Amino acid sequence: MIKHFLAILMGIFVTQVVVAQDGYAKWGSKLTHIEKDLYEITYTAGIEDGWHMYDLTEYDGGPISTSFTNTKLEGVELVGKIKASREPITIYDSIFGMNIGYYEKSISFTQQVRLLSNKAEVKSTVEWMLCNDTGCIAPEEHNFITKIKGEVSGKIEAKSKDVVPVVETPEVEATIEAIPLEPAKEIVESGESESSSSKSLWATIIEAIMWGFAALLTPCVFPMIPMTVSFFMKSGSSPARGRFMAVMYGVFIVALYTLPIAGIILITRVLGGDAVTADIFNWLATHWIPNVIFFVVFMVFAASFFGAFEITMPSWLVNKSDQKADKNGFVGLFFMALTLVLVSFSCTGPIVGSVLIKSTAGEFWDPIITMLAFSTAFALPFSIFAFFPSLLKDMPKSGGWLNSVKVVLGFIEVALGLKFLSVADQVYHWGILDREVYLAIWIVVFSLMGVYLLGKLKLAHDSDVKHVSVKRLFFAMITFSFVVYLIPGMFGAPLKALSGYLPPMHTQDFKLSSGGTISAGAQTESSSKPSIKYSDFLHLPHGLEGFFDYDEAFEYAKSVGKPLFVDITGHGCVNCREMEVKVWSDPAVLSILKRDYVIVALYVDDKKIVDESDWVTLPNGNVLKGLGKINSNFTKEKFKVNSQPHYIVVGADGEQLIAKGYDLNVANYLEFLKKGVELYKK
């Protein structure tokens, strides 16, 4: 709702955009007496509809998380860590390559303290950042002061600054000293969003269904379909009985795949709560240990698919299950399904692993839902063919093509397994799997896959290919087309369709610009350019050169007679990175930025403490020492802007000429850049 309103405003005032985005979160606090000398401070945030606040997780190289800092603890001690009232909505962000959790509507955080003397005081500061579908607000801070006075009677007097009214209890008497807050919506009840998280879940479900059907085309499973269906149709007392048994067989297959993972999740929730379950899956998705293990496991299974060795369940387990399958009734039916699951493990194991690992990038219920989708697709043919046995006549016969499917899946396993190593490499900055190395491996893998589909590469268990079928030729053409698409990425092409799988562009060492290289001197006449502040730890994308301090950039822009392009951005701004990948990478956009502008990037969330000479003292006496806070204060004071991404063109007199926010339309962005140059020359 709010984003549409902003879009209308930006369309009306296209030449003089001034967006003030303060006040989308309203904070309050209350004090509660738990027992004896134990108290609980609750901090509650009301969040404007359409916006979200990140959770307490510290994201290395990701968005700015919500954090609490206790600046004074007098007469009290902390009991445990600060906790959120509910689990965050968790999604996998392809731009940052990590799981990210956030809250919508409202959220409360609680910190327990133990009283050590009759008088106590807690001073705390919360820092948070809000984002919506089009941008983010620069990180904000809010201060809380809670004073506690204990008495023998058990009553306390609490005086909290920056609080909202609280409901009194018989044991707590609270007096409020309220201060003005920025306008904000009233705190509402907690709620879950179905936007980005539901889209991510549906994408994972669809992928799980596709894997389920792919598992059917393996030599471990495909021959079992006609054998099993024929058994049901012949052994039942009637065709209806046989169909019912086949349906139950499918139900048991679904249960055997879904219930174990559901049981693990429920056990962790019962023993450790939601936080423990979420922590386990977050650890699986982001920590280097599980990611490296998953990478190795995928490579081992790929080798098995290629025919190096066979991975099977212990024979005693399979035999014991097969013996019990001879029993009549549902017990025998269950063990018959269990036998199929165990026997087909060598083919379905890596596929099941792919589904589970992929789904842990979402909320912790996602593995159950995606495994249900996978197993339903996997079991569906057994029921369909039981109801329509005539379809069995049209099924292709088992043969060497099944092993070909298995080998193709092996190539795909190698490609997918690299993603796990890439995640660990990016998070821990190992520098092992840079973008061009990753692409080189993919190009080789899919090239070999195309050669294999043409019958020019033969592995241990393959049959002779006398001629290439139309289907194999078709899949080979698709594979080689994909390889051709990948090749320009080795020279710096953005490959936007794969941005969620590839390492970020800045990890690529070699980039060949299209249409000729524009030198840095063409952009900023580097021979006369002064040393650039903060360039030792900040950089611009796509090889662009520019500044990271406004005053320095403005003086240089005046000296060379060019408009100043102000990029209000942040390390944790997802939409900023998306603009850079999908819009700034366009050759025409890059050409104008390099040729016609002097660029300054103002990071509003950078944690670097600058030199004391650059500190900023506010009218209220607060001193801003961090680069991000200084830039955030500057953009709000000068441009009345507190959002990111935001792009402003400044003239020679230091006044704003034109501005633009988040817009993935390249044509619109080009028009904005050209208009900025025209206004500067007037």
C-alpha positions in Angstrom: 0.0 0.0 0.0 2.7 2.5 1.0 4.9 1.6 -1.9 2.1 2.5 -4.4 1.6 5.8 -2.6 5.3 6.6 -2.9 5.3 5.6 -6.5 2.5 8.1 -7.3 4.4 10.9 -5.5 7.6 10.1 -7.4 5.7 10.2 -10.7 4.1 13.6 -9.9 7.3 15.3 -8.6 9.7 13.7 -11.1 12.0 16.6 -11.2 12.0 17.4 -7.4 11.6 14.2 -5.5 11.8 14.6 -1.7 10.9 11.5 0.2 10.8 11.5 4.0 10.4 8.0 5.3 10.7 8.4 9.0 8.3 6.9 11.4 7.5 3.5 10.1 8.4 1.8 13.4 7.2 2.9 16.9 9.0 1.5 19.9 7.7 1.1 23.4 8.8 -0.7 26.6 7.3 -2.1 29.8 8.6 -3.6 33.0 7.1 -6.8 34.5 7.9 -8.4 37.9 8.4 -12.1 37.4 9.2 -13.4 40.9 11.2 -12.3 43.9 14.2 -10.3 42.5 13.6 -11.3 38.9 12.2 -8.8 36.4 11.6 -8.7 32.7 11.9 -5.7 30.3 9.9 -6.0 27.1 10.7 -3.8 24.1 7.9 -3.8 21.5 8.1 -2.4 17.9 5.0 -1.6 15.8 5.9 -1.9 12.1 4.1 -0.1 9.3 2.2 -2.3 6.9 4.3 -3.3 3.9 7.6 -3.0 5.8 9.7 -5.5 7.6 12.4 -5.4 10.3 15.3 -7.9 10.3 15.8 -10.3 13.2 18.5 -10.6 15.8 20.9 -12.7 13.7 24.2 -11.1 12.9 24.6 -11.3 9.1 28.2 -11.2 7.9 28.0 -9.3 4.5 24.2 -9.2 4.7 21.5 -6.7 5.9 21.6 -4.8 9.2 20.0 -6.9 11.9 18.1 -5.7 14.9 20.5 -5.4 17.9 20.3 -4.3 21.5 23.2 -2.7 23.4 23.1 -2.2 27.2 25.1 1.0 27.9 24.5 1.0 31.6 23.6 -1.8 34.1 23.5 -0.4 37.6 22.2 -2.6 40.4 21.1 -5.4 38.1 22.6 -8.3 36.2 21.3 -9.8 32.9 19.7 -13.2 33.0 20.1 -14.9 29.7 20.1 -13.3 26.3 17.5 -11.1 24.8 14.8 -13.1 23.0 12.2 -12.4 20.4 8.5 -13.2 21.1 8.2 -15.3 17.9 10.2 -16.9 15.2 11.1 -14.7 12.2 9.9 -15.2 8.7 12.9 -16.8 7.1 13.8 -16.8 3.4 16.9 -17.6 1.3 18.1 -14.4 -0.3 19.8 -15.0 -3.6 21.5 -11.6 -3.7 23.3 -12.1 -0.4 23.5 -15.9 -0.8 22.3 -16.6 2.8 19.2 -17.1 4.9 17.6 -13.9 6.2 15.0 -13.6 8.9 12.6 -10.7 9.4 9.4 -9.6 11.2 6.3 -7.8 10.0 3.4 -6.1 11.8 4.8 -6.1 15.3 7.4 -7.9 17.4 8.5 -7.9 21.0 11.9 -8.6 22.6 12.3 -9.5 26.2 15.3 -9.3 28.5 15.3 -10.7 32.0 17.3 -8.9 34.8 18.0 -9.8 38.4 17.8 -7.0 41.0 21.0 -6.8 43.0 20.3 -3.6 45.1 17.3 -1.5 46.1 17.9 0.9 43.3 18.7 -0.2 39.7 18.9 1.4 36.3 19.1 -0.1 32.8 20.1 2.0 29.8 19.7 0.2 26.5 19.8 1.2 22.8 18.1 -0.6 20.0 19.3 -0.3 16.4 17.2 -1.6 13.5 16.6 -1.2 9.8 13.3 -1.4 7.9 12.9 -2.5 4.3 10.0 -3.0 1.9 9.7 -4.2 -1.7 11.3 -1.1 -3.2 13.9 0.0 -0.7 15.2 0.3 2.9 15.3 3.0 5.5 18.7 3.8 6.9 19.4 2.2 10.3 17.8 4.0 13.2 18.5 4.0 17.0 16.2 4.4 20.0 17.2 4.8 23.6 15.5 3.3 26.7 16.0 4.1 30.3 14.4 1.9 32.9 14.7 2.6 36.6 13.8 0.0 39.2 13.3 0.6 43.0 12.8 -2.6 45.0 11.2 -2.9 48.4 10.8 -5.6 51.0 7.1 -5.8 50.3 7.9 -6.9 46.8 6.5 -3.8 45.1 8.7 -1.7 42.8 8.5 1.7 41.2 9.5 1.8 37.6 10.2 4.9 35.6 11.0 4.3 32.0 11.9 6.8 29.3 10.6 6.3 25.8 7.8 4.0 26.7 4.2 3.3 25.9 1.5 2.8 28.5 1.6 -0.7 30.1 -1.0 -2.7 31.9 -0.4 -2.7 35.6 -0.3 -5.8 37.7 -0.8 -6.1 41.5 2.9 -6.3 42.0 4.0 -3.5 39.7 3.3 0.2 39.9 4.5 2.0 36.8 4.8 5.8 36.2 5.4 6.9 32.7 7.5 9.8 31.4 6.6 9.9 27.8 8.5 11.7 25.1 7.4 12.6 21.5 7.9 9.8 18.9 7.9 10.1 15.2 4.4 9.5 13.6 3.7 5.8 13.2 0.9 3.3 13.0 -0.5 1.9 16.1 1.0 -1.4 17.2 -1.0 -4.3 15.8 -1.2 -8.0 16.5 1.5 -10.3 15.2 1.0 -11.7 11.8 2.8 -13.7 9.1 3.4 -12.5 5.6 2.5 -14.6 2.6 4.4 -12.5 0.1 8.1 -13.3 -0.4 8.1 -16.3 1.9 5.1 -18.0 0.2 6.6 -17.4 -3.2 9.9 -19.0 -2.1 8.0 -22.0 -0.6 5.9 -22.5 -3.8 9.1 -22.4 -5.9 10.6 -25.1 -3.6 7.5 -27.2 -3.8 7.5 -27.1 -7.6 11.2 -28.1 -7.6 10.4 -30.9 -5.2 7.7 -32.3 -7.4 10.0 -32.2 -10.4 12.6 -34.1 -8.4 10.0 -36.6 -7.5 9.1 -37.4 -11.1 12.9 -37.4 -12.0 13.4 -40.1 -9.3 10.9 -42.4 -11.1 13.1 -42.4 -14.2 16.0 -44.1 -12.4 16.9 -47.8 -12.9 16.2 -48.5 -9.2 12.6 -47.3 -9.4 11.2 -47.4 -12.9 11.1 -51.2 -13.3 9.2 -51.5 -10.0 6.2 -49.6 -11.4 4.8 -52.3 -13.7 5.9 -55.1 -11.4 4.2 -53.6 -8.3 1.0 -52.6 -10.1 0.7 -56.1 -11.7 1.1 -57.7 -8.3 -1.7 -55.6 -6.8 -4.1 -56.3 -9.7 -3.5 -60.1 -9.6 -3.3 -60.6 -5.8 -6.5 -58.6 -4.9 -9.8 -60.5 -4.5 -11.2 -58.0 -7.0 -10.0 -55.1 -9.2 -11.4 -52.6 -6.7 -9.5 -54.3 -3.9 -6.3 -54.2 -6.0 -6.7 -50.5 -6.7 -7.3 -49.8 -3.0 -4.1 -51.7 -2.1 -2.2 -49.7 -4.7 -3.5 -46.4 -3.3 -2.5 -47.4 0.2 0.9 -48.5 -1.1 1.4 -45.0 -2.4 0.2 -43.5 0.9 2.8 -45.6 2.8 5.5 -44.4 0.5 4.6 -40.8 1.2 4.5 -41.5 4.9 7.9 -43.2 4.9 9.5 -40.2 3.2 7.6 -37.4 5.1 7.1 -38.7 8.7 10.8 -39.2 9.6 11.7 -35.5 8.8 8.5 -34.4 10.5 9.4 -36.4 13.6 12.9 -34.9 13.8 11.4 -31.4 13.6 8.7 -32.1 16.2 11.3 -33.6 18.6 13.6 -30.5 18.3 10.6 -28.2 18.9 9.5 -30.2 22.0 12.9 -30.5 23.5 14.3 -27.1 22.6 11.5 -24.9 21.2 11.1 -23.1 17.9 14.4 -21.3 18.3 16.4 -24.5 18.5 14.7 -25.9 15.4 15.3 -22.7 13.5 18.9 -22.5 14.7 19.5 -26.0 13.5 18.3 -25.3 10.0 20.0 -21.9 9.9 23.2 -23.6 10.9 22.7 -26.2 8.2 22.2 -23.6 5.5 24.9 -21.1 6.4 27.8 -22.7 8.4 30.8 -23.9 6.6 30.9 -27.4 8.3 27.5 -28.7 6.9 28.0 -26.9 3.6 31.3 -28.6 3.0 29.9 -31.9 4.2 26.9 -31.5 1.8 29.3 -30.7 -1.0 31.4 -33.9 -0.4 28.2 -36.0 -0.1 26.9 -34.6 -3.5 30.2 -35.4 -5.1 30.2 -39.0 -3.7 26.6 -39.6 -4.9 27.5 -38.1 -8.3 30.4 -40.6 -8.6 27.9 -43.4 -7.7 25.6 -42.2 -10.5 28.5 -42.3 -12.9 29.0 -45.9 -12.0 32.2 -45.7 -9.8 30.5 -47.8 -7.1 27.0 -48.6 -5.8 25.6 -47.1 -2.6 23.0 -49.4 -1.0 21.3 -49.9 2.3 22.6 -52.8 4.4 21.4 -56.1 3.0 20.2 -57.4 6.3 17.8 -54.4 6.6 16.5 -54.9 3.1 16.1 -58.6 3.5 14.3 -58.2 6.9 11.9 -55.7 5.4 11.3 -57.9 2.4 10.4 -60.9 4.6 7.8 -59.0 6.4 6.3 -57.8 3.2 5.0 -61.3 2.5 2.4 -60.9 5.2 -1.2 -60.1 4.2 -2.9 -56.9 5.1 -1.7 -53.4 5.8 1.4 -54.5 7.7 2.7 -56.4 4.7 1.8 -53.5 2.5 3.8 -51.1 4.7 6.9 -53.3 4.6 6.5 -53.7 0.9 6.7 -49.9 0.6 9.6 -49.8 3.0 11.4 -52.3 0.8 11.0 -50.1 -2.2 12.3 -47.1 -0.3 15.4 -49.1 0.9 16.1 -50.7 -2.4 15.8 -47.4 -4.4 18.0 -45.5 -1.9 21.1 -45.5 -4.2 19.0 -43.6 -6.8 16.7 -41.5 -4.6 19.2 -40.7 -1.8 20.9 -37.8 -3.4 17.6 -36.5 -4.8 16.0 -36.6 -1.4 19.1 -34.8 0.1 18.8 -32.1 -2.6 15.1 -31.5 -1.7 15.7 -31.4 2.0 18.8 -29.2 1.9 17.1 -26.8 -0.5 14.0 -26.5 1.7 16.0 -25.7 4.9 16.6 -22.3 3.3 13.0 -21.4 4.2 11.1 -21.7 7.5 11.5 -24.9 9.5 8.1 -26.3 8.4 9.2 -26.2 4.7 11.1 -29.5 4.8 7.9 -31.3 5.8 5.9 -29.6 3.0 8.5 -30.1 0.3 9.1 -33.7 1.3 5.3 -34.3 1.1 5.4 -32.8 -2.4 8.3 -34.9 -3.5 7.0 -38.2 -2.1 3.5 -37.6 -3.5 4.9 -37.1 -7.0 7.1 -40.2 -6.5 4.2 -42.4 -5.4 1.6 -41.1 -7.7 2.3 -43.4 -10.7 1.7 -46.5 -8.6 -1.9 -45.4 -7.9 -2.6 -44.0 -11.4 -1.4 -47.2 -13.2 -3.5 -49.3 -10.7 -6.6 -47.4 -11.7 -5.8 -47.4 -15.4 -3.8 -50.6 -16.0 -4.1 -50.3 -19.7 -1.6 -47.4 -19.5 1.1 -50.0 -18.7 1.1 -51.1 -22.3 2.3 -47.6 -23.4 5.2 -47.5 -20.9 8.6 -47.7 -22.4 10.5 -50.9 -21.6 13.4 -50.9 -19.1 16.8 -50.6 -20.7 20.0 -48.7 -21.1 18.2 -45.4 -21.3 17.5 -45.7 -17.5 21.2 -45.7 -16.8 21.5 -42.7 -19.1 19.0 -40.8 -17.0 21.0 -41.7 -13.9 24.3 -40.4 -15.4 22.6 -37.2 -16.4 21.4 -36.8 -12.8 25.0 -37.3 -11.8 26.1 -34.3 -13.9 23.3 -32.2 -12.3 24.4 -33.3 -8.8 27.9 -32.1 -9.5 26.6 -28.7 -10.6 24.3 -28.3 -7.6 26.8 -29.5 -5.1 29.1 -26.6 -6.0 26.5 -24.2 -4.5 27.2 -25.5 -1.0 30.9 -25.0 -1.4 30.2 -21.5 -2.8 28.1 -20.5 0.2 30.9 -21.4 2.6 33.4 -19.7 0.4 31.5 -16.4 0.3 30.6 -16.3 4.0 34.1 -17.1 5.2 35.9 -15.2 2.3 38.2 -18.2 1.4 38.5 -17.1 -2.2 38.5 -20.7 -3.4 35.5 -20.6 -5.7 35.5 -17.2 -7.4 32.9 -16.5 -10.0 35.0 -17.4 -13.1 36.2 -20.6 -11.4 32.6 -21.6 -10.6 31.5 -20.8 -14.2 34.4 -22.7 -15.6 33.4 -25.8 -13.7 29.8 -25.5 -14.8 30.8 -25.0 -18.4 32.9 -28.2 -18.3 30.2 -30.2 -16.5 27.4 -29.3 -18.9 29.6 -29.6 -21.9 30.4 -33.2 -20.9 26.7 -33.8 -20.3 25.9 -32.6 -23.8 28.7 -34.8 -25.3 27.3 -37.7 -23.2 23.7 -37.1 -24.5 25.1 -37.3 -28.1 26.6 -40.7 -27.3 30.2 -39.6 -27.6 31.1 -40.3 -24.0 30.5 -43.8 -22.5 30.7 -44.8 -18.9 31.0 -48.2 -17.2 27.3 -49.3 -17.2 26.2 -47.6 -20.5 24.9 -49.5 -23.4 26.2 -48.9 -26.9 24.4 -46.0 -28.6 24.0 -47.0 -32.3 22.1 -43.8 -33.1 21.0 -40.7 -31.2 17.2 -40.6 -30.6 15.3 -37.4 -31.3 14.7 -37.0 -27.5 18.4 -37.2 -26.7 19.2 -34.8 -29.5 16.7 -32.4 -28.2 18.1 -32.5 -24.7 21.6 -32.2 -26.0 20.7 -29.0 -27.9 19.2 -27.6 -24.7 22.3 -28.5 -22.8 24.7 -26.9 -25.3 22.5 -23.8 -25.5 22.9 -23.4 -21.8 26.7 -23.8 -22.1 26.7 -21.0 -24.8 24.8 -18.8 -22.4 27.4 -19.4 -19.6 30.5 -18.6 -21.7 30.1 -14.8 -21.7 30.0 -14.9 -17.9 33.7 -15.8 -18.0 34.3 -12.3 -19.4 32.1 -10.4 -17.0 28.5 -10.9 -18.4 26.0 -10.6 -15.5 24.0 -13.8 -16.4 21.0 -12.4 -14.6 19.0 -15.5 -14.9 21.5 -17.3 -12.7 22.2 -14.5 -10.2 20.9 -16.7 -7.3 23.3 -19.5 -8.0 26.5 -17.8 -9.0 29.0 -16.1 -6.7 28.7 -12.3 -6.7 30.2 -10.3 -9.6 32.9 -8.6 -7.4 34.6 -12.0 -6.9 35.4 -12.1 -10.7 38.9 -11.0 -11.5 38.7 -10.8 -15.3 36.1 -8.6 -16.9 36.0 -7.6 -20.6 33.7 -4.7 -21.1 31.5 -4.7 -24.2 31.9 -2.1 -26.9 35.4 -1.2 -25.8 36.8 -0.4 -22.5 36.2 3.1 -21.0 39.2 4.0 -19.0 39.0 5.4 -15.5 40.5 8.6 -16.8 37.6 9.0 -19.2 35.3 9.0 -16.2 37.2 11.0 -13.6 40.5 12.2 -15.2 42.4 10.3 -12.6 45.6 12.2 -13.2 44.2 15.1 -11.3 42.0 13.2 -8.9 43.0 13.4 -5.2 43.3 10.4 -2.9 39.9 9.0 -2.2 38.7 8.7 1.4 37.4 5.2 2.4 38.4 3.6 -0.9 40.5 1.1 1.1 37.4 -0.7 2.2 34.6 0.5 -0.1 34.2 0.0 -3.8 31.7 0.6 -6.6 30.4 -2.3 -8.8 31.3 -3.1 -12.4 34.7 -1.4 -12.3 33.2 2.1 -11.8 35.4 4.6 -10.1 34.1 7.3 -7.7 34.1 8.7 -4.2 32.6 7.7 -0.8 32.7 11.2 0.8 30.2 13.8 -0.4 32.3 16.9 0.1 35.3 15.4 -1.6 33.2 14.2 -4.5 31.4 17.6 -4.9 34.6 19.6 -5.1 36.0 17.2 -7.7 32.7 17.3 -9.7 32.9 21.2 -9.8 36.6 21.1 -10.9 35.9 18.8 -13.9 32.5 20.3 -14.8 30.3 17.3 -14.4 27.1 16.6 -12.4 27.4 14.7 -9.2 25.6 11.4 -9.1 24.8 10.5 -5.4 24.1 6.9 -4.8 22.4 6.5 -1.4 23.0 2.8 -0.6 23.9 0.3 2.0 25.7 -3.0 2.4 22.5 -4.7 3.7 20.2 -3.2 1.0 18.9 -6.1 -1.2 17.3 -3.8 -3.7 20.5 -1.8 -4.0 22.4 -5.0 -5.1 19.5 -5.9 -7.4 19.7 -2.5 -9.1 23.4 -2.9 -9.6 23.1 -6.4 -11.0 20.1 -5.8 -13.3 20.3 -2.1 -14.2 23.8 -0.7 -13.7 25.2 -3.7 -15.6 23.5 -2.5 -18.8 26.2 -1.2 -21.2 24.3 2.0 -21.9 23.8 2.8 -18.2 27.5 2.0 -17.5 28.6 4.2 -20.4 26.7 7.3 -19.1 27.8 6.8 -15.5 31.4 6.5 -16.6 31.4 9.3 -19.1 29.0 11.9 -17.9 29.0 11.7 -14.1 31.2 11.9 -11.0 29.8 9.2 -8.6 29.7 9.3 -4.9 28.3 6.3 -3.0 27.0 7.1 0.5 26.8 3.9 2.6 24.3 4.6 5.4 24.8 1.3 7.2 28.6 1.0 7.3 30.1 0.3 10.8 33.5 1.9 10.2 34.5 4.4 12.9 36.1 7.3 11.0 38.8 9.7 12.1 37.8 12.0 14.9 38.1 15.0 12.6 35.2 13.6 10.6 32.9 13.1 13.6 29.6 14.9 13.6 28.0 16.4 16.7 24.2 16.7 16.6 22.3 19.6 18.2 21.3 17.4 21.1 25.0 16.7 21.9 25.1 13.1 20.4 28.3 12.5 18.5 28.2 10.4 15.3 31.4 8.4 14.9 30.4 5.7 12.4 30.5 6.3 8.7 27.0 4.9 8.1 25.4 7.1 10.8 27.2 10.2 9.5 26.0 9.5 5.9 22.5 8.7 7.1 22.3 12.0 9.0 23.7 13.9 6.1 21.2 12.5 3.5 18.3 13.2 5.8 19.5 16.8 6.5 20.5 17.7 2.9 18.1 15.7 0.7 15.3 14.9 3.2 15.8 11.2 2.2 16.0 8.3 4.5 15.5 5.5 2.0 17.8 3.3 -0.1 18.4 2.8 -2.9 18.0 6.4 -3.9 19.8 8.2 -6.7 20.2 12.0 -6.8 21.8 14.2 -9.4 23.4 17.4 -7.9 24.2 20.5 -9.9 27.2 22.8 -9.7 25.5 24.9 -7.0 25.0 21.9 -4.8 21.3 21.8 -5.3 19.3 18.7 -6.3 18.4 18.5 -10.0 16.5 15.2 -10.2 16.1 12.1 -8.2 15.0 8.5 -8.6 14.3 5.5 -6.4 14.1 1.7 -7.0 13.2 1.0 -10.6 14.4 -2.1 -12.5 13.3 -0.7 -15.9 16.5 0.1 -17.7 14.8 2.4 -20.2 13.4 4.5 -17.3 16.8 4.6 -15.6 18.5 5.7 -18.9 16.0 8.5 -19.3 16.6 9.6 -15.7 20.4 9.7 -16.3 20.1 11.6 -19.6 17.6 14.1 -18.0 20.1 14.7 -15.2 22.8 15.7 -17.7 20.4 18.0 -19.6 19.4 19.8 -16.4 23.0 20.2 -15.4 23.9 21.9 -18.8 21.0 24.4 -18.6 
